[in-house]
Amino acid sequence: MPLPRVGWSLLRQPWLRPVVVVWLSAVCLFSPFTAQALQVTGLQTPESFLADPAGEGYFISNANGDPDLKDNNGFITKLDKAGAISKLQFIKGGEGATVLHAPKGMAIVNQTLYVADLDSLRAFDKATGQSTLTVPFPNRSNGQATALTDVAYDGRGLLYASDTADNTIYRVDMAKQHAISILARDQTLAGPRGLAVHPKTGHLIVASWDKGKIFEVTPEGKITELVSNGFFTARFHNLDGLDFDSWGNLYISDFTAGKVWRMRPDQHFDVIAEYLPSPADIGVDRDNHLILVPYHYGNAAEMNGLEAPVKANKKKRTLADYGFSGSQSLQESEAKKGSATK
């Protein structure tokens, strides 16, 4: 059953996971999303949703089963500029010489698509899907294999990759034959998962899976806690993906709470969507102002529009701004309220 195109709030009850139902709730009514959404179905345990910075389409990584198993059956789905599937299994583990076990986070550098795949960072030609490079990572200090969860590009020749279970963030220097070094390894990181590079400072922003925290890490490896749960509150659970929009807002997905948060530049938080079925490593298409959300257990993904920030001198919003025509008297009443508050 295809996802109805009527809104963005998804019910996350386990029995609905095979058939995800979309329901426009009062909570999402005043979110910064547009009323229409584009859904992508037919996926298999999608992990990450990425926009091509060149504006040539989108990519979704699919673990296709156990996200921690080396079974060589993972695949990458490619979408066209309009968000339609151009090839469901654009890159497929086990097809020819391609190796791809459980792909998670992704990053694009020029013509190359980098994919975090357990103990390796794999590179593919984004146009042809051909494998171009495999960067194997060393084992953890306890001898266990590394398990990468996300990768981010800083725009200046460095890639960063996270290993959630080992509380480690790696640095990969592309100019030095993809040499690997440790940027930060610290229990303080509390399960570093999603990664994003701050568009102004160039510092790495990190989502904590274990403690629901958000950190900033400098290129020198200094860790600063930006956000955490309060002593009496636990608004964040298992934070997964995060990305910036073109206005400097940071969007963060909470996998187990089924929410997407927006953090403004002044660190004010809003819940912009909830009741979502396991939102994983989200992305933002900054050119087209779209948020990209993969639903891990829903075997689906969704693209939705983001509104520009409301300027202080903009007139007061009415229900008509959210698609409700209402009666003339209601609109007049709303307008009068706006005038009275000026």
Long-range contacts (C-beta under 8 A, 24 or more apart in sequence): 2-39, 2-41, 3-39, 3-41, 3-300, 3-302, 5-36, 5-37, 5-38, 5-39, 7-35, 7-37, 8-33, 8-37, 8-273, 8-302, 8-304, 9-273, 9-274, 9-275, 9-276, 10-258, 10-275, 10-276, 10-277, 10-295, 10-298, 10-302, 11-275, 11-277, 12-258, 12-275, 12-276, 12-277, 12-278, 14-297, 16-277, 17-277, 17-297, 17-298, 17-299, 18-299, 20-277, 20-295, 20-298, 20-299, 20-300, 23-275, 25-275, 27-271, 27-273, 27-274, 27-275, 28-272, 28-273, 28-274, 29-322, 30-322, 31-272, 31-273, 32-262, 32-272, 32-306, 32-307, 33-272, 33-273, 33-291, 33-304, 33-305, 33-306, 33-307, 34-304, 34-305, 34-307, 35-322, 35-323, 36-304, 36-305, 37-302, 37-303, 37-304, 38-83, 38-302, 38-303, 38-304, 39-300, 39-301, 39-302, 40-77, 40-79, 40-83, 40-85, 40-300, 40-301, 40-302, 40-303, 41-299, 41-300, 42-85, 42-88, 42-299, 43-77, 43-294, 43-299, 43-300, 43-301, 44-75, 44-299, 45-296, 45-297, 45-299, 46-77, 46-280, 46-294, 46-295, 46-296, 46-299, 46-300, 46-301, 47-102, 47-103, 47-104, 47-105, 47-280, 47-281, 47-294, 47-296, 48-103, 48-104, 48-105, 48-106, 48-150, 48-241, 48-280, 48-281, 48-283, 48-294, 49-280, 49-281, 49-282, 49-283, 49-292, 49-293, 49-294, 49-301, 50-106, 50-107, 50-108, 50-283, 50-292, 51-283, 51-284, 51-285, 51-286, 51-287, 51-288, 51-290, 51-292, 52-108, 52-126, 53-108, 54-108, 55-81, 55-287, 55-288, 56-81, 56-126, 57-81, 57-86, 58-83, 58-285, 58-292, 58-303, 59-90, 59-106, 59-108, 59-113, 59-126, 60-294, 60-301, 61-103, 61-104, 61-105, 61-106, 61-115, 61-281, 61-294, 62-103, 63-102, 63-103, 63-104, 64-102, 65-102, 66-102, 67-102, 67-104, 68-102, 68-118, 68-147, 69-101, 69-102, 70-101, 70-102, 70-118, 71-101, 71-102, 72-99, 72-100, 72-101, 73-101, 74-100, 74-101, 74-102, 74-103, 74-117, 75-100, 75-103, 76-100, 76-103, 76-106, 76-113, 76-115, 76-124, 76-129, 78-129, 83-303, 90-129, 91-115, 91-124, 91-129, 97-131, 98-131, 99-131, 99-134, 104-148, 104-149, 104-150, 104-281, 105-148, 105-149, 105-150, 105-151, 105-152, 105-161, 105-162, 105-194, 105-195, 105-241, 105-281, 106-151, 107-151, 107-152, 107-153, 107-159, 108-153, 109-153, 109-159, 109-174, 114-151, 114-153, 114-159, 115-151, 116-148, 116-149, 116-150, 116-151, 116-161, 116-162, 117-148, 118-145, 118-146, 118-147, 118-148, 119-145, 119-146, 119-147, 119-148, 120-148, 121-148, 121-151, 121-159, 121-161, 121-172, 121-178, 133-178, 135-172, 135-178, 135-180, 137-161, 137-163, 137-170, 137-180, 138-180, 140-166, 140-168, 141-166, 149-192, 149-193, 149-194, 150-193, 150-194, 150-195, 150-241, 150-281, 151-195, 152-195, 152-196, 152-197, 152-204, 153-197, 154-197, 154-202, 154-204, 154-219, 155-197, 155-202, 156-202, 158-219, 160-195, 160-197, 160-204, 161-195, 162-192, 162-193, 162-194, 162-195, 162-206, 163-192, 164-191, 164-192, 164-193, 164-209, 165-191, 167-191, 167-192, 168-192, 169-195, 169-204, 169-206, 169-217, 182-221, 183-217, 183-219, 183-221, 184-217, 184-221, 184-223, 186-223, 188-215, 188-223, 188-225, 189-215, 189-223, 193-239, 193-240, 193-241, 194-239, 194-240, 194-241, 194-242, 194-252, 194-253, 194-281, 195-242, 196-242, 196-243, 196-244, 196-250, 198-244, 199-244, 199-248, 200-248, 205-242, 205-250, 207-239, 207-240, 207-241, 207-242, 207-252, 208-239, 209-238, 209-239, 209-240, 209-255, 210-238, 212-236, 212-237, 212-238, 212-239, 212-254, 213-239, 214-239, 214-242, 214-250, 214-252, 214-263, 226-267, 227-263, 227-267, 227-269, 235-269, 236-261, 240-279, 240-280, 240-281, 240-282, 241-279, 241-280, 241-281, 241-282, 241-283, 242-282, 243-282, 243-283, 243-284, 244-284, 244-286, 245-284, 245-286, 245-289, 245-291, 245-306, 246-286, 246-287, 246-289, 247-308, 247-309, 249-309, 251-282, 251-284, 251-291, 252-282, 253-279, 253-280, 253-281, 253-282, 253-293, 254-279, 255-279, 255-280, 255-296, 260-291, 260-293, 316-341
